[in-house]
């Protein structure tokens, strides 16, 4: 639900989402695009793609962390001679 709301906000306020995910320069550019009515759809699409990449990066980091934990557990469970 949280992700759906953020995607909804990317359409309304693309610059706010960019600041939320700490893409400050892109947020400023999106703000200036949003000021012009013609640039608003471009900024929204850009924000959706950037948010999608942000979520993908988070999932990848979580997966890497999980794999690292599994490897540590294997090492801890191995028999000691």
Secondary structure, DSSP 4 states (H G I P E B T S, - for coil): -HHHHHHHHHHH-HHHHHHHTT-HHHHHHHHHHHHSHHHHHHHHHHHHHHHHHHHHHHHHHHHHHHHHHHHHHHHHHSPP-
